Amino acid sequence: MWLPCGCTSKYVASSFARRILASHLHVSGRSRCNVAAFMPEAAGFEGVSGRAALRELSVSNSESFWAAVARHRLSWSIPFHTVQDCDLSRGKIKWFEGGKLNVSVNCLDRHVHTCPERVALIWERDERGSEMKYTYRELLEMTCRVGNLLRRHGVKRGDCVTIYMPTCPLAVASMLACARIGAAHNVVFAGFSADALAERIRDAQSSTVITVNQGVRGGKVIELKKTVDTAVESCPTVKQVFVAMRTDNPVTMTARDIAMEEVREQKMLKEDVVCEPAVMNSEDVLFLLYTSGSTGKPKGLVHTQAGYLLYAALTHRYVFSYHDGDVFGCVADIGWITGHSYVVYGPLANGATTVLFESTPIYPDPGRYWDMVERLKINQFYGAPTAIRLLLKYGDQWVNKYDRSTLKTLGSVGEPINTEAWEWYHRVVGDGRCPVVDTWWQTETGGICIAPRPSDPDAEIVPGMAMRPFFGIKPVLIDTEVSGELLTSNNTSGALCMAQPWPGMARTIHNNHQRFIETYFQPYPGYFFTGDGAYRSEEGYYQITGRLDDVINVSGHRIGTAEIEDVVCPAVAESAVIGYTHSIKGQGVYAFVVLKKGIDVKEADLSRQLNGMVSEKIAKYASPDFIQFAQRLPKTRSGKIMRRVLRKVVESDLEGLGDLSTLDDPAAVQEIIQGHEKLLSKNRP
Ligand code: WTA
């Protein structure tokens, strides 16, 4: 039984103390005490005597579990009356209704009350060795100033502010300022092109954009303000653009631009450092974040206040075994969900010191991460397999040069981590003493769902496997071929679905709830479908086998093949884009292109042009590694491109071409195979 609603953490602490005392007297009390030491609010659960039992309860009695955690870990201005009201068959997800709170208060004010001078952010600027620290008090002040500024310029509760900034303190303060005044934020990764930014601004119906004059990454200057200028030309909703100064170079300002720094010296200083937080409902929107799906149009996933924050905080605390005083180093950009949950919201909700990494893994040299670990004394390092694979190639000396003795846990996210990279990360980076947690999750899930930890401290970790579901997560595998049958045995593979809702999951797709239902809840009624396939081992551990849809993952960045195909070029009649295994990026982009009849261009020129167009319309990372020109594409008799065949050709698995009986003209496959071989021989060193 859980403590009654309204019970304070003080009560939990004293009940916890009583149990500790009890453990010295009764053996039966000891295991329960261990659970309480591990998770204080679990002291209220009768009969839960170990971590396994706690996990069991979090699934079998998820309402009690989440209610206890939500009361203990969030500060509410009004307590919730209903733990959850969800119906997966209808895509309805609501948590903690009746509850009111403010996310920025949870991330800032409550820590300012207890430890104002604790460092909240360490900004690891692109220029090595020039890091800057911001305490919780300073971050709260910065957030309040931005909040007051936005309010003064008419930004209201329920509006959506687009943030197009590099990872920096003002970007974090802008996110939190939106949360403070009840506006939603829409952070767009600063590597996206003007067209991609404009599409996201329009879809989000933002009237306010926040950016910087220029970004700096890997020693290069990036013209972010210019990109915004181009983008907003096609965004009639945009009324104002706030411009902060990351470099000293002035940029052209237009009538709609407002210089944040001037504001800082002249007006923003006048902005009060007190900004009344809006009292938000649990299910009000906290942010939109666009991600790629299997159709051409990116989707704005919506996360709400309480459930998202709670889930980010709990996973941050337990997957990484974060403890008070640790320095948490997640090197993701704030433009992705990993940056939202594990650079900003999770760590700040837990009062952690979190690192904002502005640079690249190899700037100015391949020792950058480990130099930073030594300098900032990082305890948990969370990065992407693509970077690990890249650094592995540069050799151990770049790692060994630096003192990494502060490291306790290493994390991996975004794509499968192959065994070689996992072993290197564990053995070289972690000196064989730090657990490596391969964390599986998605923009849609809000936080980590499957990871080797938390588990008993000495529980085995299998390389390259995400392994164990987090508290409250109930994964299932469903047969993709035999009418969606639930696969109950181990040593089996299927579509990875979730059988139960959890507080961190996305609530809808902005302006398109129907697409939300169709994508995630209709494929397997009653379940949330992740879009990924997974294998469950003999021991019951999960291993992700990859996407089941037309989404590919380039260096941990999701991109829909259709998005790339949709970049139209006048010379192209049709195209098919597929992902292939790439030794560093995980997946690379391979495009098959059929030209219009009578077009006379040099293939090399057109390749260059097509690459440029993809960079311009989407982002550089989506630009094809290979473009194969073909006379035609293999199609079924009903005219559908047989991507399965193209995939096999690119993976050079001609044995695995499979059933070709539905092909319209088998000769098309032979042409594709020959063209592929020609392209490969041209590109061999
Ligand atoms: C993939 C990133 C294997 C997966 C947090 C998922 C992974 C997509 C892993 C989500 C992992 C993420 N092992 N694959 N540990 N983590 N993925 O939305 O295909 O950018 O569906 O979220 O990345 O990407 P997203």
Residues whose N, C-alpha, C, O or C-beta is under 5 A from the ligand:
A	BS01	WTA	S412 V413 G414 E415 P416 D438 T439 W440 W441 Q442 T443 E444 T530 D532 I544 R547 G556 R558
